[in-house]
């Protein structure tokens, strides 16, 4: 008998015992059925499940199971050699449906690992009474209808465009705010200069006496001036003291 393939001994249509691995003698009135206790892999392609909003969800999963050699006789007696189709397949399909329906369509892909773990735990609990061990469960792919995928893609594009437009608006707002701040700064600078100039003019005006003004006018007169015209009816603009002082400075 081959390794990993124990044999079940049939007599008169019923299982009467198990034959171990290696060279064995089988009586002519007995039948032998090879039972596979190696890891068996089954692929479930495009299992049809549903999301919370009843959107179709297509799942591709791979399941690895193994049967205990100590209980293979009981499994074959109660279920038969077609135990995988009878016990496993329907449970895989139902468990995926029960888990995906807990999530909205857009939440299924991000939660694929949670879905995988939940389905595996449920399978382990349901199959262990039959001595069927769940070695591993792989969630190979999750897919949706083309129409739904197109709608999701369009929504993502619209969201991206809205984000870009919002960024542009924020950029324009920032530029406008900068212009306002610059204008405020320039206005403050102009006001500051005007205030300083006004203050200087006030101080200058306060310091200008009539005598000082006339003295400054004499300083501007040319040495060679001979005649000066004055407005009609106006007295002479300089008194003798100012003229004498100006003359001394020019010497």
Rosetta blueprint (number, residue, H / E / L):
1 X L
2 X L
3 X L
4 X L
5 X E
6 X E
7 X E
8 X E
9 X E
10 X E
11 X E
12 X L
13 X L
14 X E
15 X E
16 X E
17 X E
18 X E
19 X E
20 X L
21 X L
22 X L
23 X L
24 X L
25 X L
26 X L
27 X L
28 X L
29 X L
30 X L
31 X E
32 X E
33 X E
34 X E
35 X E
36 X E
37 X L
38 X L
39 X L
40 X E
41 X E
42 X E
43 X E
44 X E
45 X E
46 X E
47 X E
48 X E
49 X E
50 X E
51 X L
52 X L
53 X L
54 X L
55 X L
56 X E
57 X E
58 X E
59 X E
60 X E
61 X E
62 X E
63 X E
64 X E
65 X E
66 X E
67 X E
68 X L
69 X L
70 X L
71 X L
72 X H
73 X H
74 X H
75 X H
76 X H
77 X H
78 X H
79 X L
80 X L
81 X L
82 X L
83 X H
84 X H
85 X H
86 X H
87 X H
88 X H
89 X H
90 X H
91 X H
92 X H
93 X H
94 X H
95 X H
96 X H
97 X H
98 X H
99 X H
100 X H
101 X L
102 X L
103 X L
104 X L
105 X H
106 X H
107 X H
108 X H
109 X H
110 X H
111 X H
112 X H
113 X H
114 X H
115 X H
116 X H
117 X H
118 X H
119 X H
120 X H
121 X H
122 X H
123 X H
124 X H
125 X H
126 X H
127 X H
128 X H
129 X H
130 X H
131 X L
132 X E
133 X E
134 X E
135 X E
136 X E
137 X E
138 X E
139 X E
140 X E
141 X E
142 X E
143 X E
144 X E
145 X L
146 X H
147 X H
148 X H
149 X H
150 X H
151 X H
152 X H
153 X H
154 X H
155 X H
156 X H
157 X H
158 X H
159 X H
160 X H
161 X H
162 X H
163 X H
164 X H
165 X H
166 X H
167 X H
168 X H
169 X H
170 X H
171 X H
172 X H
173 X H
174 X H
175 X H
176 X H
177 X H
178 X H
179 X H
180 X H
181 X H
182 X H
183 X H
184 X H
185 X H
186 X H
187 X H
188 X H
189 X H
190 X H
191 X H
192 X H
193 X H
194 X H
195 X H
196 X H
197 X H
198 X H
199 X H
200 X H
201 X H
202 X H
203 X H
204 X H
205 X H
206 X H
207 X H
208 X L
209 X L
210 X H
211 X H
212 X H
213 X H
214 X H
215 X H
216 X H
217 X H
218 X H
219 X H
220 X H
221 X L
222 X L
223 X L
224 X L
225 X L
226 X L
227 X L
228 X L
229 X L
230 X L
231 X L
232 X L
233 X L
234 X L
235 X L
236 X L
237 X L
238 X L
239 X L
240 X H
241 X H
242 X H
243 X H
244 X H
245 X H
246 X H
247 X H
248 X H
249 X H
250 X H
251 X L
